[in-house]
Amino acid sequence: MEDYILRIIILGIISWTTAFHLFRKLLPKRSFEFCNRLVSTAHATLAVVLASLSVENWACPVSPLASKSSPSQMQALAVSLSYLIYDLICCQFDKRGSIDNTIHHLVSIVGMAAGLVYRKSGSEMIAALFITEISSPFLHLRELLKELGYRDTDLNLAADVSYPLNLTIKLGRGW
């Protein structure tokens, strides 16, 4: 793995952790999970933007197959890898940590790290990153609204519908 990628990962872990601590300090009455979801939403938004910017050919975004990763693809993956490492550690401190979530993080970390080490399949990994993270803000919004007191409101209903609708659209498009 190249030095600049390793620096992005280390700086990313520090940045995500700092953001979480800032949210905890600025929002002392909000739960641990609420603050972590804010960080997760920030990551999802940044990941989608970076993934979009790294696509080389929008006519065929997953091309060329199994090719060498571009620097922008590597950077987007490094930012997401840093987030996954942060989130894996953060979830261990949450009262609701689970083995399936830990396994999910470990598998994702190993997969992304392998992509960064071997510098292969960048377009495929970026497509996977884009597809998975595009719906994350909708998922987190549902839970954030509940903690903010909007559980049985039209706004929460819209958020509840937006997440599965987003997934349905992705499936319909073959994503």
C-alpha positions as CSV (number, residue, x, y, z in Angstrom):
1,M,0.0,0.0,0.0
2,E,1.3,3.4,-0.9
3,D,2.4,5.8,1.9
4,Y,-0.1,8.5,0.9
5,I,-3.0,6.0,1.1
6,L,-1.8,4.9,4.6
7,R,-1.7,8.6,5.6
8,I,-5.3,9.1,4.4
9,I,-6.4,6.0,6.4
10,I,-4.7,7.2,9.6
11,L,-5.9,10.8,9.2
12,G,-9.4,9.5,8.4
13,I,-9.6,7.4,11.6
14,I,-8.5,10.4,13.6
15,S,-11.0,12.7,11.8
16,W,-14.0,10.3,12.2
17,T,-13.2,9.9,15.9
18,T,-12.8,13.6,16.4
19,A,-16.1,14.2,14.6
20,F,-17.8,11.7,16.9
21,H,-16.3,13.4,20.0
22,L,-17.4,16.8,18.8
23,F,-21.0,15.6,18.2
24,R,-21.0,14.1,21.8
25,K,-19.7,17.4,23.2
26,L,-22.1,19.6,21.1
27,L,-25.1,17.3,21.7
28,P,-24.7,16.1,25.3
29,K,-28.4,15.0,25.6
30,R,-28.2,12.8,22.5
31,S,-27.4,9.1,22.7
32,F,-24.1,7.4,21.7
33,E,-25.9,5.9,18.7
34,F,-27.3,9.2,17.6
35,C,-23.9,10.8,17.4
36,N,-22.4,7.8,15.7
37,R,-25.2,7.9,13.1
38,L,-24.4,11.5,12.4
39,V,-20.8,10.5,11.7
40,S,-22.1,7.6,9.6
41,T,-24.3,9.9,7.6
42,A,-21.4,12.3,7.0
43,H,-19.3,9.3,5.8
44,A,-22.1,8.1,3.5
45,T,-22.4,11.5,1.9
46,L,-18.7,11.9,1.5
47,A,-18.3,8.3,0.1
48,V,-21.0,8.9,-2.5
49,V,-19.4,12.2,-3.6
50,L,-15.8,10.7,-3.7
51,A,-17.1,7.6,-5.5
52,S,-18.9,9.8,-8.1
53,L,-15.9,11.9,-8.7
54,S,-13.7,8.9,-9.2
55,V,-15.8,7.4,-12.0
56,E,-13.8,7.6,-15.2
57,N,-16.6,6.8,-17.7
58,W,-20.2,7.4,-16.7
59,A,-21.4,5.7,-19.9
60,C,-20.0,2.4,-18.4
61,P,-19.0,3.2,-14.8
62,V,-17.7,-0.3,-14.0
63,S,-15.1,-0.4,-16.6
64,P,-12.5,-1.5,-17.4
65,L,-13.1,-4.6,-15.4
66,A,-10.3,-5.9,-13.0
67,S,-8.1,-2.9,-14.0
68,K,-5.6,-1.1,-11.9
69,S,-7.2,1.4,-9.5
70,S,-6.9,5.1,-10.2
71,P,-5.5,7.4,-7.6
72,S,-9.0,9.0,-7.0
73,Q,-10.5,5.5,-6.6
74,M,-7.8,4.6,-4.1
75,Q,-8.4,7.8,-2.1
76,A,-12.2,7.2,-2.0
77,L,-11.6,3.6,-0.8
78,A,-9.0,4.8,1.8
79,V,-11.5,7.3,3.2
80,S,-14.2,4.6,3.5
81,L,-11.7,2.1,5.0
82,S,-10.8,4.6,7.7
83,Y,-14.5,5.1,8.5
84,L,-15.0,1.3,8.7
85,I,-12.1,1.0,11.1
86,Y,-13.4,3.9,13.2
87,D,-16.9,2.4,13.2
88,L,-15.7,-1.1,14.1
89,I,-13.9,0.3,17.2
90,C,-16.8,2.7,18.0
91,C,-19.4,-0.1,17.9
92,Q,-17.4,-2.0,20.5
93,F,-18.2,0.7,23.0
94,D,-21.9,0.8,22.2
95,K,-24.2,-1.2,24.5
96,R,-25.8,-2.8,21.4
97,G,-22.7,-4.1,19.7
98,S,-23.3,-7.4,17.9
99,I,-21.2,-10.2,16.5
100,D,-22.9,-9.9,13.0
101,N,-22.0,-6.2,12.9
102,T,-18.5,-6.9,13.9
103,I,-18.2,-9.6,11.2
104,H,-19.7,-7.2,8.6
105,H,-17.0,-4.6,9.5
106,L,-14.1,-7.1,9.5
107,V,-15.1,-8.6,6.1
108,S,-15.5,-5.1,4.6
109,I,-12.2,-3.9,6.0
110,V,-10.3,-7.0,4.7
111,G,-11.9,-6.6,1.3
112,M,-11.2,-2.9,1.0
113,A,-7.7,-3.3,2.3
114,A,-7.0,-6.0,-0.2
115,G,-8.2,-3.7,-3.0
116,L,-5.9,-1.0,-1.8
117,V,-2.9,-3.3,-1.4
118,Y,-3.3,-5.0,-4.8
119,R,-4.6,-1.8,-6.6
120,K,-7.0,-3.9,-8.6
121,S,-10.7,-3.7,-9.4
122,G,-11.1,-0.1,-8.4
123,S,-14.1,0.6,-10.6
124,E,-15.9,-2.5,-9.2
125,M,-15.1,-1.5,-5.6
126,I,-16.2,2.1,-6.2
127,A,-19.5,0.9,-7.8
128,A,-20.1,-1.3,-4.7
129,L,-19.2,1.7,-2.4
130,F,-21.6,4.0,-4.3
131,I,-24.5,1.5,-4.3
132,T,-24.2,0.6,-0.6
133,E,-23.7,4.2,0.7
134,I,-26.3,5.9,-1.5
135,S,-29.1,4.5,0.8
136,S,-27.3,4.9,4.1
137,P,-28.5,8.5,4.8
138,F,-32.1,7.3,4.4
139,L,-31.5,4.5,6.8
140,H,-29.9,6.8,9.4
141,L,-32.5,9.5,9.0
142,R,-35.2,7.1,10.2
143,E,-33.4,6.5,13.5
144,L,-32.3,10.1,14.0
145,L,-35.9,11.4,13.6
146,K,-37.1,8.9,16.2
147,E,-34.6,10.1,18.7
148,L,-35.5,13.7,17.9
149,G,-39.2,13.0,18.8
150,Y,-40.6,12.6,15.3
151,R,-41.5,8.9,15.7
152,D,-45.2,9.0,14.7
153,T,-45.2,12.0,12.3
154,D,-45.5,12.4,8.5
155,L,-41.9,13.3,8.3
156,N,-40.9,10.0,9.9
157,L,-43.3,8.2,7.6
158,A,-41.6,9.8,4.6
159,A,-38.2,8.7,6.0
160,D,-39.5,5.2,6.6
161,V,-40.8,5.0,3.0
162,S,-37.7,6.6,1.4
163,Y,-35.3,3.9,2.6
164,P,-37.1,0.9,1.0
165,L,-38.0,3.0,-2.0
166,N,-34.4,3.8,-2.5
167,L,-33.5,0.1,-2.3
168,T,-36.3,-0.8,-4.7
169,I,-35.1,1.7,-7.3
170,K,-31.6,0.4,-7.0
171,L,-32.8,-3.2,-7.5
172,G,-34.9,-2.1,-10.4
173,R,-32.0,-0.5,-12.1
174,G,-29.9,-3.6,-11.6
175,W,-27.6,-1.9,-9.1
